[in-house]
């Protein structure tokens, strides 16, 4: 499966964004889809994830209450709504997919096999 992330941009603190992750070459059926983010010099950080078939969703504490995942199976697209953005949310956001993810490795980027190119989110104060 190939992944295309989009929806990033330059916003002000308090604004919202909706990031999209579109699949091509395959549907998301059977995959766990994750969002990770990374800033220069830091490791990739888990943000949110969803088990596509069951719809079970998982959120990092840093975005819990401010983030909502939704999926469009017909379009093989996952959306992540991010609200109340703050400068600490500034990062390159990646979507990723894997069939190997279990609860214990959900937040580990090495558990994921397919990565999109990333979309930049910049939040000004």
Jmol script that loads the backbone (N, CA, C; Angstrom):
load data "model"
ATOM      1  N   UNK A   1       0.846  -1.183   0.000  1.00  0.00           N
ATOM      2  CA  UNK A   1       0.000   0.000   0.000  1.00  0.00           C
ATOM      3  C   UNK A   1       0.884   1.236   0.000  1.00  0.00           C
ATOM      4  N   UNK A   2       0.507   2.225  -0.809  1.00  0.00           N
ATOM      5  CA  UNK A   2       1.208   3.508  -0.828  1.00  0.00           C
ATOM      6  C   UNK A   2       0.331   4.537  -0.111  1.00  0.00           C
ATOM      7  N   UNK A   3       1.002   5.435   0.610  1.00  0.00           N
ATOM      8  CA  UNK A   3       0.299   6.404   1.441  1.00  0.00           C
ATOM      9  C   UNK A   3       0.611   7.830   0.997  1.00  0.00           C
ATOM     10  N   UNK A   4      -0.405   8.662   0.983  1.00  0.00           N
ATOM     11  CA  UNK A   4      -0.247  10.068   0.636  1.00  0.00           C
ATOM     12  C   UNK A   4      -0.862  10.903   1.742  1.00  0.00           C
ATOM     13  N   UNK A   5      -0.009  11.620   2.464  1.00  0.00           N
ATOM     14  CA  UNK A   5      -0.486  12.506   3.527  1.00  0.00           C
ATOM     15  C   UNK A   5      -0.630  13.922   2.988  1.00  0.00           C
ATOM     16  N   UNK A   6      -1.640  14.614   3.469  1.00  0.00           N
ATOM     17  CA  UNK A   6      -1.864  15.993   3.052  1.00  0.00           C
ATOM     18  C   UNK A   6      -2.643  16.731   4.129  1.00  0.00           C
ATOM     19  N   UNK A   7      -2.751  18.046   3.951  1.00  0.00           N
ATOM     20  CA  UNK A   7      -3.569  18.845   4.849  1.00  0.00           C
ATOM     21  C   UNK A   7      -2.813  19.726   5.820  1.00  0.00           C
ATOM     22  N   UNK A   8      -1.495  19.595   5.841  1.00  0.00           N
ATOM     23  CA  UNK A   8      -0.710  20.439   6.724  1.00  0.00           C
ATOM     24  C   UNK A   8      -0.701  21.885   6.260  1.00  0.00           C
ATOM     25  N   UNK A   9      -0.116  22.737   7.086  1.00  0.00           N
ATOM     26  CA  UNK A   9      -0.030  24.140   6.727  1.00  0.00           C
ATOM     27  C   UNK A   9       0.486  24.976   7.869  1.00  0.00           C
ATOM     28  N   UNK A  10       0.487  26.274   7.643  1.00  0.00           N
ATOM     29  CA  UNK A  10       0.895  27.247   8.660  1.00  0.00           C
ATOM     30  C   UNK A  10      -0.370  27.846   9.271  1.00  0.00           C
ATOM     31  N   UNK A  11      -0.524  27.669  10.563  1.00  0.00           N
ATOM     32  CA  UNK A  11      -1.712  28.165  11.256  1.00  0.00           C
ATOM     33  C   UNK A  11      -1.293  28.890  12.525  1.00  0.00           C
ATOM     34  N   UNK A  12      -2.248  29.548  13.130  1.00  0.00           N
ATOM     35  CA  UNK A  12      -2.006  30.235  14.394  1.00  0.00           C
ATOM     36  C   UNK A  12      -2.454  29.363  15.559  1.00  0.00           C
ATOM     37  N   UNK A  13      -1.886  29.628  16.706  1.00  0.00           N
ATOM     38  CA  UNK A  13      -2.277  28.907  17.909  1.00  0.00           C
ATOM     39  C   UNK A  13      -3.786  29.028  18.119  1.00  0.00           C
ATOM     40  N   UNK A  14      -4.401  27.898  18.433  1.00  0.00           N
ATOM     41  CA  UNK A  14      -5.840  27.869  18.627  1.00  0.00           C
ATOM     42  C   UNK A  14      -6.615  27.416  17.403  1.00  0.00           C
ATOM     43  N   UNK A  15      -5.963  27.425  16.254  1.00  0.00           N
ATOM     44  CA  UNK A  15      -6.619  27.007  15.013  1.00  0.00           C
ATOM     45  C   UNK A  15      -6.744  25.481  14.952  1.00  0.00           C
ATOM     46  N   UNK A  16      -7.386  25.019  13.891  1.00  0.00           N
ATOM     47  CA  UNK A  16      -7.577  23.597  13.646  1.00  0.00           C
ATOM     48  C   UNK A  16      -7.084  23.221  12.257  1.00  0.00           C
ATOM     49  N   UNK A  17      -6.748  21.971  12.107  1.00  0.00           N
ATOM     50  CA  UNK A  17      -6.375  21.417  10.809  1.00  0.00           C
ATOM     51  C   UNK A  17      -6.973  20.020  10.684  1.00  0.00           C
ATOM     52  N   UNK A  18      -7.215  19.605   9.462  1.00  0.00           N
ATOM     53  CA  UNK A  18      -7.593  18.223   9.208  1.00  0.00           C
ATOM     54  C   UNK A  18      -6.567  17.623   8.267  1.00  0.00           C
ATOM     55  N   UNK A  19      -5.854  16.641   8.757  1.00  0.00           N
ATOM     56  CA  UNK A  19      -4.882  15.928   7.946  1.00  0.00           C
ATOM     57  C   UNK A  19      -5.554  14.718   7.309  1.00  0.00           C
ATOM     58  N   UNK A  20      -5.104  14.403   6.100  1.00  0.00           N
ATOM     59  CA  UNK A  20      -5.649  13.267   5.374  1.00  0.00           C
ATOM     60  C   UNK A  20      -4.532  12.280   5.045  1.00  0.00           C
ATOM     61  N   UNK A  21      -4.884  11.014   5.060  1.00  0.00           N
ATOM     62  CA  UNK A  21      -3.963   9.953   4.649  1.00  0.00           C
ATOM     63  C   UNK A  21      -4.715   9.059   3.683  1.00  0.00           C
ATOM     64  N   UNK A  22      -4.335   9.113   2.430  1.00  0.00           N
ATOM     65  CA  UNK A  22      -5.020   8.350   1.391  1.00  0.00           C
ATOM     66  C   UNK A  22      -4.180   7.154   0.962  1.00  0.00           C
ATOM     67  N   UNK A  23      -4.836   6.018   0.789  1.00  0.00           N
ATOM     68  CA  UNK A  23      -4.159   4.801   0.352  1.00  0.00           C
ATOM     69  C   UNK A  23      -4.309   4.628  -1.146  1.00  0.00           C
ATOM     70  N   UNK A  24      -3.284   4.075  -1.761  1.00  0.00           N
ATOM     71  CA  UNK A  24      -3.368   3.662  -3.155  1.00  0.00           C
ATOM     72  C   UNK A  24      -2.655   2.331  -3.293  1.00  0.00           C
ATOM     73  N   UNK A  25      -3.063   1.576  -4.288  1.00  0.00           N
ATOM     74  CA  UNK A  25      -2.467   0.273  -4.505  1.00  0.00           C
ATOM     75  C   UNK A  25      -3.119  -0.824  -3.701  1.00  0.00           C
ATOM     76  N   UNK A  26      -3.827  -0.435  -2.668  1.00  0.00           N
ATOM     77  CA  UNK A  26      -4.504  -1.375  -1.788  1.00  0.00           C
ATOM     78  C   UNK A  26      -5.432  -0.569  -0.905  1.00  0.00           C
ATOM     79  N   UNK A  27      -6.429  -1.209  -0.366  1.00  0.00           N
ATOM     80  CA  UNK A  27      -7.260  -0.531   0.633  1.00  0.00           C
ATOM     81  C   UNK A  27      -6.578  -0.654   1.991  1.00  0.00           C
ATOM     82  N   UNK A  28      -7.162  -0.010   2.985  1.00  0.00           N
ATOM     83  CA  UNK A  28      -6.634  -0.080   4.340  1.00  0.00           C
ATOM     84  C   UNK A  28      -7.145  -1.305   5.107  1.00  0.00           C
ATOM     85  N   UNK A  29      -7.963  -2.113   4.465  1.00  0.00           N
ATOM     86  CA  UNK A  29      -8.550  -3.244   5.158  1.00  0.00           C
ATOM     87  C   UNK A  29      -7.460  -4.167   5.711  1.00  0.00           C
ATOM     88  N   UNK A  30      -7.550  -4.475   6.985  1.00  0.00           N
ATOM     89  CA  UNK A  30      -6.580  -5.353   7.621  1.00  0.00           C
ATOM     90  C   UNK A  30      -5.386  -4.634   8.228  1.00  0.00           C
ATOM     91  N   UNK A  31      -5.298  -3.335   8.008  1.00  0.00           N
ATOM     92  CA  UNK A  31      -4.163  -2.558   8.503  1.00  0.00           C
ATOM     93  C   UNK A  31      -4.507  -1.795   9.778  1.00  0.00           C
ATOM     94  N   UNK A  32      -3.460  -1.504  10.513  1.00  0.00           N
ATOM     95  CA  UNK A  32      -3.497  -0.446  11.512  1.00  0.00           C
ATOM     96  C   UNK A  32      -2.844   0.772  10.880  1.00  0.00           C
ATOM     97  N   UNK A  33      -3.537   1.882  10.949  1.00  0.00           N
ATOM     98  CA  UNK A  33      -3.030   3.120  10.373  1.00  0.00           C
ATOM     99  C   UNK A  33      -2.636   4.050  11.524  1.00  0.00           C
ATOM    100  N   UNK A  34      -1.445   4.571  11.431  1.00  0.00           N
ATOM    101  CA  UNK A  34      -0.964   5.447  12.489  1.00  0.00           C
ATOM    102  C   UNK A  34      -0.564   6.808  11.971  1.00  0.00           C
ATOM    103  N   UNK A  35      -0.613   7.781  12.841  1.00  0.00           N
ATOM    104  CA  UNK A  35      -0.041   9.100  12.599  1.00  0.00           C
ATOM    105  C   UNK A  35       1.117   9.278  13.590  1.00  0.00           C
ATOM    106  N   UNK A  36       2.243   9.646  13.059  1.00  0.00           N
ATOM    107  CA  UNK A  36       3.407   9.990  13.859  1.00  0.00           C
ATOM    108  C   UNK A  36       3.840  11.401  13.479  1.00  0.00           C
ATOM    109  N   UNK A  37       4.585  12.017  14.364  1.00  0.00           N
ATOM    110  CA  UNK A  37       5.136  13.329  14.037  1.00  0.00           C
ATOM    111  C   UNK A  37       6.590  13.388  14.479  1.00  0.00           C
ATOM    112  N   UNK A  38       7.320  14.258  13.809  1.00  0.00           N
ATOM    113  CA  UNK A  38       8.751  14.348  14.096  1.00  0.00           C
ATOM    114  C   UNK A  38       9.232  15.773  13.907  1.00  0.00           C
ATOM    115  N   UNK A  39      10.062  16.221  14.836  1.00  0.00           N
ATOM    116  CA  UNK A  39      10.744  17.494  14.689  1.00  0.00           C
ATOM    117  C   UNK A  39      12.240  17.227  14.610  1.00  0.00           C
ATOM    118  N   UNK A  40      12.968  18.192  14.140  1.00  0.00           N
ATOM    119  CA  UNK A  40      14.406  18.037  13.901  1.00  0.00           C
ATOM    120  C   UNK A  40      15.121  17.617  15.183  1.00  0.00           C
ATOM    121  N   UNK A  41      15.889  16.535  15.083  1.00  0.00           N
ATOM    122  CA  UNK A  41      16.680  16.078  16.210  1.00  0.00           C
ATOM    123  C   UNK A  41      15.934  15.211  17.195  1.00  0.00           C
ATOM    124  N   UNK A  42      14.679  14.974  16.935  1.00  0.00           N
ATOM    125  CA  UNK A  42      13.891  14.145  17.852  1.00  0.00           C
ATOM    126  C   UNK A  42      13.388  12.901  17.147  1.00  0.00           C
ATOM    127  N   UNK A  43      13.046  11.885  17.929  1.00  0.00           N
ATOM    128  CA  UNK A  43      12.504  10.665  17.357  1.00  0.00           C
ATOM    129  C   UNK A  43      11.045  10.874  16.955  1.00  0.00           C
ATOM    130  N   UNK A  44      10.604   9.993  16.078  1.00  0.00           N
ATOM    131  CA  UNK A  44       9.203  10.053  15.682  1.00  0.00           C
ATOM    132  C   UNK A  44       8.321   9.702  16.871  1.00  0.00           C
ATOM    133  N   UNK A  45       7.271  10.474  17.019  1.00  0.00           N
ATOM    134  CA  UNK A  45       6.381  10.356  18.165  1.00  0.00           C
ATOM    135  C   UNK A  45       5.000   9.922  17.695  1.00  0.00           C
ATOM    136  N   UNK A  46       4.457   8.907  18.346  1.00  0.00           N
ATOM    137  CA  UNK A  46       3.110   8.452  18.033  1.00  0.00           C
ATOM    138  C   UNK A  46       2.105   9.543  18.393  1.00  0.00           C
ATOM    139  N   UNK A  47       1.149   9.756  17.496  1.00  0.00           N
ATOM    140  CA  UNK A  47       0.104  10.746  17.728  1.00  0.00           C
ATOM    141  C   UNK A  47      -1.255  10.065  17.883  1.00  0.00           C
ATOM    142  N   UNK A  48      -1.592   9.216  16.937  1.00  0.00           N
ATOM    143  CA  UNK A  48      -2.897   8.557  16.957  1.00  0.00           C
ATOM    144  C   UNK A  48      -2.866   7.367  16.009  1.00  0.00           C
ATOM    145  N   UNK A  49      -3.793   6.440  16.219  1.00  0.00           N
ATOM    146  CA  UNK A  49      -3.856   5.283  15.343  1.00  0.00           C
ATOM    147  C   UNK A  49      -5.229   4.660  15.356  1.00  0.00           C
ATOM    148  N   UNK A  50      -5.498   3.867  14.348  1.00  0.00           N
ATOM    149  CA  UNK A  50      -6.792   3.209  14.234  1.00  0.00           C
ATOM    150  C   UNK A  50      -6.605   1.823  13.620  1.00  0.00           C
ATOM    151  N   UNK A  51      -7.297   0.864  14.196  1.00  0.00           N
ATOM    152  CA  UNK A  51      -7.377  -0.449  13.561  1.00  0.00           C
ATOM    153  C   UNK A  51      -8.533  -0.374  12.570  1.00  0.00           C
ATOM    154  N   UNK A  52      -8.206  -0.461  11.317  1.00  0.00           N
ATOM    155  CA  UNK A  52      -9.182  -0.115  10.272  1.00  0.00           C
ATOM    156  C   UNK A  52     -10.430  -0.988  10.348  1.00  0.00           C
ATOM    157  N   UNK A  53     -10.265  -2.277  10.490  1.00  0.00           N
ATOM    158  CA  UNK A  53     -11.420  -3.179  10.450  1.00  0.00           C
ATOM    159  C   UNK A  53     -12.360  -2.946  11.630  1.00  0.00           C
ATOM    160  N   UNK A  54     -11.811  -2.852  12.825  1.00  0.00           N
ATOM    161  CA  UNK A  54     -12.648  -2.719  14.013  1.00  0.00           C
ATOM    162  C   UNK A  54     -13.020  -1.278  14.314  1.00  0.00           C
ATOM    163  N   UNK A  55     -12.215  -0.349  13.828  1.00  0.00           N
ATOM    164  CA  UNK A  55     -12.455   1.058  14.133  1.00  0.00           C
ATOM    165  C   UNK A  55     -11.928   1.503  15.478  1.00  0.00           C
ATOM    166  N   UNK A  56     -11.243   0.609  16.206  1.00  0.00           N
ATOM    167  CA  UNK A  56     -10.683   1.004  17.499  1.00  0.00           C
ATOM    168  C   UNK A  56      -9.636   2.099  17.292  1.00  0.00           C
ATOM    169  N   UNK A  57      -9.737   3.133  18.106  1.00  0.00           N
ATOM    170  CA  UNK A  57      -8.869   4.291  17.956  1.00  0.00           C
ATOM    171  C   UNK A  57      -8.002   4.472  19.202  1.00  0.00           C
ATOM    172  N   UNK A  58      -6.837   5.011  18.964  1.00  0.00           N
ATOM    173  CA  UNK A  58      -5.887   5.229  20.041  1.00  0.00           C
ATOM    174  C   UNK A  58      -5.283   6.619  19.864  1.00  0.00           C
ATOM    175  N   UNK A  59      -5.092   7.309  20.983  1.00  0.00           N
ATOM    176  CA  UNK A  59      -4.555   8.665  20.934  1.00  0.00           C
ATOM    177  C   UNK A  59      -3.442   8.830  21.955  1.00  0.00           C
ATOM    178  N   UNK A  60      -2.418   9.574  21.567  1.00  0.00           N
ATOM    179  CA  UNK A  60      -1.389   9.942  22.526  1.00  0.00           C
ATOM    180  C   UNK A  60      -1.967  10.942  23.524  1.00  0.00           C
ATOM    181  N   UNK A  61      -1.418  10.955  24.718  1.00  0.00           N
ATOM    182  CA  UNK A  61      -1.890  11.888  25.738  1.00  0.00           C
ATOM    183  C   UNK A  61      -1.752  13.333  25.281  1.00  0.00           C
ATOM    184  N   UNK A  62      -0.743  13.597  24.452  1.00  0.00           N
ATOM    185  CA  UNK A  62      -0.473  14.964  24.013  1.00  0.00           C
ATOM    186  C   UNK A  62      -1.585  15.541  23.144  1.00  0.00           C
ATOM    187  N   UNK A  63      -2.392  14.676  22.528  1.00  0.00           N
ATOM    188  CA  UNK A  63      -3.459  15.165  21.655  1.00  0.00           C
ATOM    189  C   UNK A  63      -4.835  14.680  22.083  1.00  0.00           C
ATOM    190  N   UNK A  64      -4.898  13.877  23.129  1.00  0.00           N
ATOM    191  CA  UNK A  64      -6.187  13.346  23.555  1.00  0.00           C
ATOM    192  C   UNK A  64      -7.119  14.489  23.931  1.00  0.00           C
ATOM    193  N   UNK A  65      -8.334  14.435  23.422  1.00  0.00           N
ATOM    194  CA  UNK A  65      -9.295  15.497  23.645  1.00  0.00           C
ATOM    195  C   UNK A  65      -9.245  16.598  22.598  1.00  0.00           C
ATOM    196  N   UNK A  66      -8.158  16.646  21.828  1.00  0.00           N
ATOM    197  CA  UNK A  66      -8.011  17.657  20.777  1.00  0.00           C
ATOM    198  C   UNK A  66      -7.983  17.030  19.387  1.00  0.00           C
ATOM    199  N   UNK A  67      -7.931  15.719  19.342  1.00  0.00           N
ATOM    200  CA  UNK A  67      -7.765  15.032  18.072  1.00  0.00           C
ATOM    201  C   UNK A  67      -8.875  14.015  17.880  1.00  0.00           C
ATOM    202  N   UNK A  68      -9.345  13.894  16.646  1.00  0.00           N
ATOM    203  CA  UNK A  68     -10.364  12.912  16.311  1.00  0.00           C
ATOM    204  C   UNK A  68      -9.997  12.241  14.992  1.00  0.00           C
ATOM    205  N   UNK A  69      -9.985  10.917  15.006  1.00  0.00           N
ATOM    206  CA  UNK A  69      -9.780  10.153  13.777  1.00  0.00           C
ATOM    207  C   UNK A  69     -11.118   9.779  13.176  1.00  0.00           C
ATOM    208  N   UNK A  70     -11.177   9.837  11.854  1.00  0.00           N
ATOM    209  CA  UNK A  70     -12.358   9.362  11.146  1.00  0.00           C
ATOM    210  C   UNK A  70     -11.895   8.728   9.844  1.00  0.00           C
ATOM    211  N   UNK A  71     -12.683   7.793   9.353  1.00  0.00           N
ATOM    212  CA  UNK A  71     -12.276   7.105   8.131  1.00  0.00           C
ATOM    213  C   UNK A  71     -13.379   7.124   7.098  1.00  0.00           C
ATOM    214  N   UNK A  72     -12.951   7.089   5.856  1.00  0.00           N
ATOM    215  CA  UNK A  72     -13.850   6.973   4.716  1.00  0.00           C
ATOM    216  C   UNK A  72     -13.411   5.724   3.956  1.00  0.00           C
ATOM    217  N   UNK A  73     -14.105   4.628   4.180  1.00  0.00           N
ATOM    218  CA  UNK A  73     -13.693   3.365   3.563  1.00  0.00           C
ATOM    219  C   UNK A  73     -13.819   3.405   2.049  1.00  0.00           C
ATOM    220  N   UNK A  74     -14.816   4.097   1.542  1.00  0.00           N
ATOM    221  CA  UNK A  74     -15.012   4.177   0.094  1.00  0.00           C
ATOM    222  C   UNK A  74     -13.831   4.867  -0.580  1.00  0.00           C
ATOM    223  N   UNK A  75     -13.226   5.818   0.118  1.00  0.00           N
ATOM    224  CA  UNK A  75     -12.086   6.560  -0.438  1.00  0.00           C
ATOM    225  C   UNK A  75     -10.752   6.028   0.080  1.00  0.00           C
ATOM    226  N   UNK A  76     -10.795   5.013   0.945  1.00  0.00           N
ATOM    227  CA  UNK A  76      -9.562   4.503   1.563  1.00  0.00           C
ATOM    228  C   UNK A  76      -8.734   5.650   2.120  1.00  0.00           C
ATOM    229  N   UNK A  77      -9.395   6.466   2.898  1.00  0.00           N
ATOM    230  CA  UNK A  77      -8.745   7.649   3.451  1.00  0.00           C
ATOM    231  C   UNK A  77      -9.034   7.753   4.943  1.00  0.00           C
ATOM    232  N   UNK A  78      -7.985   8.083   5.682  1.00  0.00           N
ATOM    233  CA  UNK A  78      -8.097   8.343   7.105  1.00  0.00           C
ATOM    234  C   UNK A  78      -7.886   9.827   7.332  1.00  0.00           C
ATOM    235  N   UNK A  79      -8.720  10.387   8.187  1.00  0.00           N
ATOM    236  CA  UNK A  79      -8.610  11.802   8.527  1.00  0.00           C
ATOM    237  C   UNK A  79      -8.247  11.954   9.991  1.00  0.00           C
ATOM    238  N   UNK A  80      -7.442  12.958  10.283  1.00  0.00           N
ATOM    239  CA  UNK A  80      -7.165  13.299  11.674  1.00  0.00           C
ATOM    240  C   UNK A  80      -7.446  14.788  11.852  1.00  0.00           C
ATOM    241  N   UNK A  81      -8.462  15.075  12.628  1.00  0.00           N
ATOM    242  CA  UNK A  81      -8.797  16.451  12.965  1.00  0.00           C
ATOM    243  C   UNK A  81      -7.978  16.851  14.180  1.00  0.00           C
ATOM    244  N   UNK A  82      -7.276  17.951  14.090  1.00  0.00           N
ATOM    245  CA  UNK A  82      -6.486  18.470  15.198  1.00  0.00           C
ATOM    246  C   UNK A  82      -7.016  19.849  15.561  1.00  0.00           C
ATOM    247  N   UNK A  83      -7.460  19.993  16.798  1.00  0.00           N
ATOM    248  CA  UNK A  83      -8.029  21.255  17.268  1.00  0.00           C
ATOM    249  C   UNK A  83      -7.126  21.889  18.325  1.00  0.00           C
ATOM    250  N   UNK A  84      -7.401  23.140  18.592  1.00  0.00           N
ATOM    251  CA  UNK A  84      -6.668  23.878  19.630  1.00  0.00           C
ATOM    252  C   UNK A  84      -5.161  23.693  19.477  1.00  0.00           C
ATOM    253  N   UNK A  85      -4.699  23.874  18.254  1.00  0.00           N
ATOM    254  CA  UNK A  85      -3.275  23.672  17.974  1.00  0.00           C
ATOM    255  C   UNK A  85      -2.422  24.664  18.755  1.00  0.00           C
ATOM    256  N   UNK A  86      -1.257  24.204  19.174  1.00  0.00           N
ATOM    257  CA  UNK A  86      -0.311  25.058  19.867  1.00  0.00           C
ATOM    258  C   UNK A  86       1.075  24.857  19.248  1.00  0.00           C
ATOM    259  N   UNK A  87       2.009  25.743  19.524  1.00  0.00           N
ATOM    260  CA  UNK A  87       3.334  25.655  18.879  1.00  0.00           C
ATOM    261  C   UNK A  87       4.022  24.310  19.097  1.00  0.00           C
ATOM    262  N   UNK A  88       3.711  23.620  20.193  1.00  0.00           N
ATOM    263  CA  UNK A  88       4.321  22.307  20.440  1.00  0.00           C
ATOM    264  C   UNK A  88       3.828  21.247  19.459  1.00  0.00           C
ATOM    265  N   UNK A  89       2.783  21.540  18.718  1.00  0.00           N
ATOM    266  CA  UNK A  89       2.283  20.613  17.697  1.00  0.00           C
ATOM    267  C   UNK A  89       3.036  20.766  16.384  1.00  0.00           C
ATOM    268  N   UNK A  90       3.897  21.756  16.282  1.00  0.00           N
ATOM    269  CA  UNK A  90       4.672  21.959  15.059  1.00  0.00           C
ATOM    270  C   UNK A  90       5.574  20.762  14.802  1.00  0.00           C
ATOM    271  N   UNK A  91       5.420  20.150  13.637  1.00  0.00           N
ATOM    272  CA  UNK A  91       6.189  18.948  13.291  1.00  0.00           C
ATOM    273  C   UNK A  91       5.849  18.527  11.872  1.00  0.00           C
ATOM    274  N   UNK A  92       6.631  17.583  11.380  1.00  0.00           N
ATOM    275  CA  UNK A  92       6.293  16.896  10.143  1.00  0.00           C
ATOM    276  C   UNK A  92       5.462  15.680  10.528  1.00  0.00           C
ATOM    277  N   UNK A  93       4.261  15.608   9.989  1.00  0.00           N
ATOM    278  CA  UNK A  93       3.335  14.549  10.351  1.00  0.00           C
ATOM    279  C   UNK A  93       3.342  13.474   9.258  1.00  0.00           C
ATOM    280  N   UNK A  94       3.525  12.239   9.703  1.00  0.00           N
ATOM    281  CA  UNK A  94       3.558  11.098   8.795  1.00  0.00           C
ATOM    282  C   UNK A  94       2.366  10.184   9.068  1.00  0.00           C
ATOM    283  N   UNK A  95       1.803   9.642   7.996  1.00  0.00           N
ATOM    284  CA  UNK A  95       0.892   8.531   8.188  1.00  0.00           C
ATOM    285  C   UNK A  95       1.617   7.248   7.798  1.00  0.00           C
ATOM    286  N   UNK A  96       1.221   6.184   8.433  1.00  0.00           N
ATOM    287  CA  UNK A  96       1.918   4.918   8.275  1.00  0.00           C
ATOM    288  C   UNK A  96       0.937   3.779   8.456  1.00  0.00           C
ATOM    289  N   UNK A  97       1.283   2.619   7.921  1.00  0.00           N
ATOM    290  CA  UNK A  97       0.372   1.483   7.967  1.00  0.00           C
ATOM    291  C   UNK A  97       1.150   0.194   8.191  1.00  0.00           C
ATOM    292  N   UNK A  98       0.481  -0.713   8.841  1.00  0.00           N
ATOM    293  CA  UNK A  98       1.116  -2.001   9.113  1.00  0.00           C
ATOM    294  C   UNK A  98       0.049  -3.040   9.419  1.00  0.00           C
ATOM    295  N   UNK A  99       0.367  -4.297   9.097  1.00  0.00           N
ATOM    296  CA  UNK A  99      -0.487  -5.404   9.516  1.00  0.00           C
ATOM    297  C   UNK A  99       0.092  -6.104  10.738  1.00  0.00           C
ATOM    298  N   UNK A 100       1.242  -5.598  11.233  1.00  0.00           N
ATOM    299  CA  UNK A 100       1.944  -6.272  12.341  1.00  0.00           C
ATOM    300  C   UNK A 100       1.705  -5.623  13.694  1.00  0.00           C
ATOM    301  N   UNK A 101       0.903  -4.587  13.730  1.00  0.00           N
ATOM    302  CA  UNK A 101       0.757  -3.822  14.970  1.00  0.00           C
ATOM    303  C   UNK A 101      -0.148  -4.552  15.958  1.00  0.00           C
ATOM    304  N   UNK A 102       0.326  -4.633  17.189  1.00  0.00           N
ATOM    305  CA  UNK A 102      -0.490  -5.108  18.300  1.00  0.00           C
ATOM    306  C   UNK A 102      -0.465  -4.023  19.365  1.00  0.00           C
ATOM    307  N   UNK A 103      -1.215  -4.183  20.412  1.00  0.00           N
ATOM    308  CA  UNK A 103      -1.336  -3.120  21.393  1.00  0.00           C
ATOM    309  C   UNK A 103       0.013  -2.735  21.993  1.00  0.00           C
ATOM    310  N   UNK A 104       0.880  -3.733  22.183  1.00  0.00           N
ATOM    311  CA  UNK A 104       2.148  -3.454  22.860  1.00  0.00           C
ATOM    312  C   UNK A 104       3.134  -2.693  21.983  1.00  0.00           C
ATOM    313  N   UNK A 105       2.988  -2.721  20.666  1.00  0.00           N
ATOM    314  CA  UNK A 105       3.935  -1.994  19.802  1.00  0.00           C
ATOM    315  C   UNK A 105       3.258  -0.894  18.994  1.00  0.00           C
ATOM    316  N   UNK A 106       2.060  -0.550  19.355  1.00  0.00           N
ATOM    317  CA  UNK A 106       1.272   0.445  18.622  1.00  0.00           C
ATOM    318  C   UNK A 106       2.020   1.766  18.483  1.00  0.00           C
ATOM    319  N   UNK A 107       2.753   2.148  19.529  1.00  0.00           N
ATOM    320  CA  UNK A 107       3.409   3.460  19.543  1.00  0.00           C
ATOM    321  C   UNK A 107       4.857   3.399  19.068  1.00  0.00           C
ATOM    322  N   UNK A 108       5.296   2.247  18.581  1.00  0.00           N
ATOM    323  CA  UNK A 108       6.668   2.053  18.129  1.00  0.00           C
ATOM    324  C   UNK A 108       6.731   2.176  16.610  1.00  0.00           C
ATOM    325  N   UNK A 109       7.450   3.158  16.087  1.00  0.00           N
ATOM    326  CA  UNK A 109       7.486   3.329  14.632  1.00  0.00           C
ATOM    327  C   UNK A 109       8.066   2.129  13.896  1.00  0.00           C
ATOM    328  N   UNK A 110       8.882   1.332  14.561  1.00  0.00           N
ATOM    329  CA  UNK A 110       9.468   0.169  13.890  1.00  0.00           C
ATOM    330  C   UNK A 110       8.441  -0.921  13.617  1.00  0.00           C
ATOM    331  N   UNK A 111       7.256  -0.813  14.195  1.00  0.00           N
ATOM    332  CA  UNK A 111       6.199  -1.793  13.941  1.00  0.00           C
ATOM    333  C   UNK A 111       5.463  -1.525  12.637  1.00  0.00           C
ATOM    334  N   UNK A 112       5.756  -0.398  12.013  1.00  0.00           N
ATOM    335  CA  UNK A 112       5.041   0.015  10.814  1.00  0.00           C
ATOM    336  C   UNK A 112       5.915  -0.156   9.573  1.00  0.00           C
ATOM    337  N   UNK A 113       5.299  -0.632   8.500  1.00  0.00           N
ATOM    338  CA  UNK A 113       6.048  -0.990   7.285  1.00  0.00           C
ATOM    339  C   UNK A 113       5.940   0.031   6.157  1.00  0.00           C
ATOM    340  N   UNK A 114       4.832   0.719   6.087  1.00  0.00           N
ATOM    341  CA  UNK A 114       4.572   1.609   4.960  1.00  0.00           C
ATOM    342  C   UNK A 114       4.431   3.035   5.482  1.00  0.00           C
ATOM    343  N   UNK A 115       5.168   3.959   4.868  1.00  0.00           N
ATOM    344  CA  UNK A 115       5.172   5.352   5.316  1.00  0.00           C
ATOM    345  C   UNK A 115       4.877   6.283   4.154  1.00  0.00           C
ATOM    346  N   UNK A 116       4.091   7.295   4.427  1.00  0.00           N
ATOM    347  CA  UNK A 116       3.881   8.366   3.468  1.00  0.00           C
ATOM    348  C   UNK A 116       5.012   9.374   3.559  1.00  0.00           C
ATOM    349  N   UNK A 117       4.922  10.430   2.767  1.00  0.00           N
ATOM    350  CA  UNK A 117       6.020  11.379   2.651  1.00  0.00           C
ATOM    351  C   UNK A 117       5.997  12.461   3.736  1.00  0.00           C
ATOM    352  N   UNK A 118       4.913  12.576   4.472  1.00  0.00           N
ATOM    353  CA  UNK A 118       4.824  13.574   5.524  1.00  0.00           C
ATOM    354  C   UNK A 118       4.190  14.868   5.052  1.00  0.00           C
ATOM    355  N   UNK A 119       3.517  15.518   5.971  1.00  0.00           N
ATOM    356  CA  UNK A 119       2.936  16.832   5.703  1.00  0.00           C
ATOM    357  C   UNK A 119       3.291  17.740   6.873  1.00  0.00           C
ATOM    358  N   UNK A 120       3.772  18.937   6.576  1.00  0.00           N
ATOM    359  CA  UNK A 120       4.290  19.842   7.599  1.00  0.00           C
ATOM    360  C   UNK A 120       3.156  20.634   8.247  1.00  0.00           C
ATOM    361  N   UNK A 121       3.168  20.618   9.565  1.00  0.00           N
ATOM    362  CA  UNK A 121       2.259  21.454  10.348  1.00  0.00           C
ATOM    363  C   UNK A 121       3.104  22.443  11.140  1.00  0.00           C
ATOM    364  N   UNK A 122       2.839  23.711  10.949  1.00  0.00           N
ATOM    365  CA  UNK A 122       3.554  24.757  11.669  1.00  0.00           C
ATOM    366  C   UNK A 122       2.533  25.649  12.365  1.00  0.00           C
ATOM    367  N   UNK A 123       2.700  25.773  13.682  1.00  0.00           N
ATOM    368  CA  UNK A 123       1.765  26.561  14.483  1.00  0.00           C
ATOM    369  C   UNK A 123       2.510  27.751  15.063  1.00  0.00           C
ATOM    370  N   UNK A 124       2.071  28.929  14.712  1.00  0.00           N
ATOM    371  CA  UNK A 124       2.706  30.142  15.226  1.00  0.00           C
ATOM    372  C   UNK A 124       1.973  30.618  16.482  1.00  0.00           C
ATOM    373  N   UNK A 125       2.741  31.219  17.362  1.00  0.00           N
ATOM    374  CA  UNK A 125       2.146  31.687  18.631  1.00  0.00           C
ATOM    375  C   UNK A 125       1.615  33.097  18.510  1.00  0.00           C
TER     376      UNK A 125
END
end "model"
wireframe off; spacefill off
backbone 0.3
color backbone group
